[in-house]
Amino acid sequence: MRMMAAKIKSNKVLRSNLITFGMVIGVYIIVQILVAAGAVSSLVRGLLVPLCTYAILAVSLNLTVGILGELSLGHAGFMCIGAFSSAFFSKCMQDVIPIAGIRFTIAILIGALTAGVFGLLIGIPVLRLKGDYLAIVTLAFGEIAKNIINMLYVGIDESGIHFSTRNSLELNLSGNGVVIIQGAQGITGTPNDSSFTVGILLLLITLVVILNLIHSRDGRAIMAIRDNTIAAESVGINITKYKLMAFSISASFAGVAGVLYAHNLSSLSATSKNFGYNMSIMILVFVVLGGIGNIRGSIIAAVVLTLLPELLRGLNDYRMLIYAVVLIAMMLFNWAPSCIRWREKIVYKLKSGKKHTKGAE
């Protein structure tokens, strides 16, 4: 009986995961057909890579907020680290590795690894905190990361890499030396290696890793910590290990999103708009409105809330009003008790209708 229940649950999980993957692949195919037919405006085409970036950020943050149950407001900081570390590599290796695919693949690995290492280092002290304290410290980390990059000058010449926090003149570069990171001006001339296809592939990889983690033994341990830390510790679950695992994996995929974001821009700077507090809050809004712990919902919320303001640009006087109404409607639909009961009733009726149909056959 227990084996049968486990098999039913496994089939249910597999079906849910296949629906998520099918949704992403289906949207990709439809968009490609529309683009080939010339039915997509240049504005929407320009949003395709950012949509993939925000979807990856929302899914990765949901691992920390929804599955681990910890509130993090520093996700934009990990994105910033991944973006600048990968852009620095690509700019330095543009002539050394002329094949864009190989160079970009290595850049993705560097961005993910760098952000993951910082996630691990930050997580060791930070994850001892809880609730508001954890949120404040992670928020501070994001701001510190952004501000350090804003004041950093990095150049490279025959003798190696040079750093300065004042100006590019202090780098003392030789005749063939080049300044890569120019303080608040950031990095210019990053190879434009990102594309919608690459973004979809990275989103699918993110989904494969995170969904498999959630439904694995480690994922069940992480959710046990979320539900009751004391009970999880009493049965021998290593709290520190699993918290760090979830936090560092989440940070790594934020770094991957940063790589995708950086290689879609000709000029990258660590401004408040790109990597500041508002970006972290926006990613958290995607997670909350899509449903905390709901991976598929995070993707849908990221896409809808990114596209909506752009599609409503023709309604300048009412654009933000409509956006706010949609936010409130989504919040009520996902979290209001009456809406939850209504959705459960609809699902129950649909399931009952299917059973009756099968019985009649």
C-alpha positions in Angstrom: 0.0 0.0 0.0 2.8 2.4 0.9 4.7 1.5 -2.3 1.5 2.2 -4.3 1.0 5.6 -2.6 4.7 6.5 -3.3 4.3 5.5 -6.9 1.1 7.7 -7.3 3.0 10.6 -5.7 6.0 10.1 -8.0 3.7 10.0 -11.1 2.0 13.2 -9.9 5.3 15.0 -9.4 6.6 13.8 -12.8 3.4 15.0 -14.5 3.6 18.4 -12.8 7.3 18.8 -13.9 6.5 17.8 -17.4 3.7 20.4 -17.5 6.2 23.1 -16.4 8.8 22.1 -19.0 6.1 21.8 -21.7 4.8 25.3 -20.8 8.3 26.8 -21.2 9.1 24.9 -24.5 5.6 25.7 -25.9 6.0 29.4 -25.2 9.4 29.3 -26.9 8.0 27.6 -30.0 5.1 30.1 -30.3 7.3 33.1 -29.8 9.8 31.8 -32.5 6.9 31.3 -34.9 5.6 34.8 -34.2 9.0 36.4 -34.6 9.6 34.6 -37.9 6.2 35.8 -39.1 7.1 39.4 -38.1 4.2 39.6 -35.7 6.3 40.6 -32.7 7.3 44.3 -32.2 10.9 45.3 -31.7 10.0 46.4 -28.1 8.8 42.9 -27.2 11.8 41.3 -29.0 14.0 43.4 -26.8 12.3 42.0 -23.7 12.7 38.3 -24.5 16.2 37.9 -22.9 15.2 40.0 -19.8 12.1 37.8 -19.4 14.3 34.7 -19.2 16.6 36.5 -16.8 13.7 37.5 -14.4 12.2 34.0 -14.7 15.5 32.4 -13.6 15.8 34.9 -10.8 12.3 34.2 -9.6 12.7 30.4 -9.7 16.1 30.6 -7.9 14.8 33.0 -5.1 11.8 30.7 -4.6 14.2 28.0 -3.5 15.3 30.2 -0.6 12.0 31.9 0.2 9.5 29.2 -0.7 11.4 25.9 -0.1 13.8 26.9 2.6 11.5 29.4 4.2 14.0 32.2 4.7 13.4 35.8 3.5 16.4 37.1 1.4 16.6 40.6 0.0 20.1 40.3 -1.4 19.3 38.4 -4.6 20.3 41.3 -6.8 23.7 41.3 -5.1 24.4 37.8 -6.3 23.1 38.7 -9.8 25.5 41.7 -9.8 28.5 39.4 -8.8 27.7 36.9 -11.6 27.2 39.7 -14.1 30.4 41.5 -13.5 32.6 38.4 -13.0 31.4 36.9 -16.3 31.5 40.2 -18.2 35.1 40.8 -17.0 36.1 37.3 -18.2 34.4 37.8 -21.6 35.9 41.2 -22.2 39.4 39.8 -21.3 39.0 36.7 -23.4 37.3 38.2 -26.4 40.4 37.9 -28.6 41.9 34.8 -26.9 38.7 32.7 -27.3 37.1 33.9 -30.5 34.4 31.1 -30.5 31.4 32.8 -28.8 29.7 29.6 -27.7 32.8 28.3 -25.8 33.6 31.7 -24.3 30.0 32.2 -23.2 29.7 28.7 -21.7 32.8 29.4 -19.6 31.4 32.8 -18.6 28.2 31.1 -17.4 30.2 28.7 -15.3 32.4 31.5 -13.9 29.3 33.6 -13.0 27.5 30.7 -11.3 30.6 29.6 -9.4 31.5 33.1 -8.2 28.0 33.9 -7.1 27.7 30.5 -5.4 31.0 31.0 -3.5 29.8 34.3 -2.2 26.4 32.7 -1.3 28.3 30.1 0.7 30.5 32.7 2.4 27.6 35.1 3.2 25.3 32.2 4.2 27.6 30.8 6.9 27.1 33.8 9.3 23.8 35.1 7.8 21.7 31.9 8.0 22.2 31.9 11.8 19.7 34.8 11.8 16.0 34.5 11.2 13.1 36.6 9.9 13.6 40.4 9.7 17.2 40.2 10.8 18.1 37.9 8.0 16.3 40.1 5.5 18.1 43.2 6.7 21.6 41.6 6.5 21.0 40.1 3.0 19.7 43.5 1.9 22.9 45.1 3.3 25.0 42.6 1.4 23.3 43.4 -1.9 24.0 47.1 -1.4 27.6 46.5 -0.3 28.3 44.4 -3.4 26.8 47.1 -5.7 28.7 49.9 -4.1 32.0 48.1 -4.0 31.8 47.5 -7.8 30.8 51.1 -8.3 34.0 52.3 -6.8 36.3 49.6 -8.3 38.7 50.2 -11.2 40.3 47.1 -12.7 42.8 47.0 -15.6 44.9 44.3 -17.2 48.3 44.5 -18.9 51.3 42.2 -19.6 52.1 42.0 -15.8 48.7 40.9 -14.8 45.5 42.4 -13.2 45.6 45.8 -11.4 43.0 47.1 -8.9 42.3 50.6 -7.6 39.4 52.2 -5.7 40.1 55.8 -6.7 40.6 56.2 -10.4 42.0 54.5 -13.5 45.2 56.5 -13.4 46.3 54.7 -10.3 46.3 51.4 -12.1 49.7 52.3 -13.6 49.1 50.2 -16.7 51.8 49.6 -19.4 51.4 50.8 -23.0 49.2 47.9 -24.0 47.1 47.9 -20.8 43.3 48.1 -20.9 40.9 49.3 -18.2 38.1 46.8 -18.0 36.0 48.0 -15.0 35.8 51.8 -14.9 34.1 52.5 -11.5 30.6 53.9 -11.8 30.8 53.6 -15.6 31.1 49.8 -15.3 32.1 47.7 -18.2 31.6 48.6 -21.9 31.9 46.5 -24.9 30.8 43.1 -23.4 30.2 40.6 -26.2 26.5 40.3 -27.0 26.3 36.5 -26.6 22.9 36.3 -25.0 19.8 35.3 -27.0 16.3 34.2 -26.4 17.3 30.6 -27.2 20.2 30.6 -24.7 17.9 32.2 -22.1 15.3 29.4 -22.5 18.0 26.7 -22.3 19.3 28.3 -19.1 15.8 28.5 -17.7 15.2 24.8 -18.4 18.5 23.9 -16.8 17.5 25.9 -13.7 14.1 24.2 -13.6 15.7 20.7 -13.9 18.2 21.3 -11.1 15.8 23.0 -8.7 12.8 20.7 -9.3 14.9 17.6 -8.9 16.4 19.1 -5.7 13.0 19.9 -4.3 11.7 16.3 -4.9 14.9 14.6 -3.7 15.8 13.5 -0.2 17.8 16.7 0.3 14.8 18.7 -0.8 12.5 17.0 1.7 15.1 17.7 4.4 15.1 21.4 3.4 11.3 21.6 3.6 11.4 19.8 7.0 13.7 22.6 8.2 11.2 25.2 6.8 8.2 23.6 8.5 9.8 23.0 11.9 13.5 23.5 12.6 13.5 22.0 16.1 11.7 18.8 14.9 14.1 18.5 11.9 17.1 18.8 14.1 15.7 16.3 16.6 15.6 13.6 13.9 19.2 14.2 12.9 18.9 16.6 9.9 22.0 18.8 9.6 20.4 22.3 9.7 23.5 24.2 8.7 24.4 21.9 5.8 21.0 22.0 4.1 20.4 25.8 4.7 23.8 26.5 3.0 23.0 24.1 0.2 19.7 25.8 -0.7 21.2 29.3 -0.2 24.3 28.7 -2.3 22.4 27.0 -5.1 19.9 29.9 -5.2 22.8 32.3 -5.3 24.5 30.4 -8.2 21.4 30.6 -10.4 21.1 34.3 -9.6 24.7 34.5 -10.9 23.6 32.7 -14.1 20.8 35.2 -14.5 23.4 38.0 -14.1 25.5 36.4 -16.9 22.6 36.4 -19.2 21.7 40.0 -18.3 25.3 41.3 -18.7 25.8 39.7 -22.1 22.6 41.3 -23.4 23.9 44.8 -22.8 26.7 46.8 -24.5 27.3 48.7 -21.3 27.0 47.3 -17.8 27.0 49.5 -14.7 26.1 48.6 -11.1 23.3 51.2 -10.7 20.5 51.0 -8.2 18.1 50.3 -11.1 20.0 47.3 -12.3 21.2 45.7 -9.1 19.9 47.7 -6.2 17.3 47.3 -3.5 14.4 47.8 -5.9 15.6 44.9 -8.1 15.6 42.5 -5.1 12.1 43.7 -4.1 10.9 43.2 -7.7 12.2 39.6 -7.7 10.5 39.0 -4.3 7.3 40.3 -5.8 7.5 37.8 -8.6 7.9 35.0 -6.0 5.1 36.2 -3.7 2.5 36.8 -6.5 3.3 33.6 -8.3 2.9 31.7 -5.0 5.6 31.0 -2.4 6.9 27.5 -3.2 5.2 27.5 -6.6 7.9 27.3 -9.2 5.6 27.4 -12.2 3.7 30.4 -10.7 7.0 32.3 -10.3 7.7 32.0 -14.0 4.2 33.2 -14.9 4.4 36.1 -12.5 7.8 37.2 -13.8 6.6 37.1 -17.4 3.3 38.9 -16.8 4.7 41.6 -14.5 7.6 42.3 -16.8 5.5 42.5 -20.0 2.5 44.4 -18.6 4.1 47.8 -18.0 5.7 47.7 -21.5 2.5 46.6 -23.3 0.5 49.4 -21.5 2.9 52.2 -22.6 0.1 53.5 -25.0 -2.0 54.2 -21.9 0.4 56.6 -20.2 -2.2 58.1 -17.9 -3.5 54.7 -16.7 -0.5 52.4 -17.1 0.6 52.3 -13.5 -3.0 52.2 -12.2 -3.7 49.1 -14.3 -0.4 47.6 -13.2 -1.3 48.2 -9.5 -4.8 46.7 -10.0 -3.3 43.6 -11.6 -0.9 43.2 -8.7 -3.7 43.4 -6.2 -5.9 41.0 -8.2 -3.1 38.4 -8.4 -2.4 38.7 -4.7 -6.0 38.2 -3.8 -6.3 35.3 -6.3 -3.3 33.5 -4.8 -3.7 34.3 -1.1 -7.3 35.3 -0.2 -9.0 32.4 1.8 -12.2 32.8 -0.3 -10.3 32.6 -3.6 -8.4 29.6 -2.3 -11.6 27.8 -1.4 -13.1 28.8 -4.8 -10.1 27.3 -6.7 -10.2 24.1 -4.7 -13.9 23.8 -5.4 -13.3 24.3 -9.2 -10.5 21.7 -9.1 -12.7 19.2 -7.2 -15.6 19.7 -9.8 -13.2 19.1 -12.7 -11.8 15.9 -11.1 -15.4 14.7 -10.4 -16.4 15.4 -14.0 -13.5 13.4 -15.3 -14.3 10.5 -13.0 -18.0 10.5 -14.2 -16.8 10.6 -17.9 -14.5 7.6 -17.4 -17.3 5.7 -15.6 -19.7 6.3 -18.4 -17.2 5.1 -21.0 
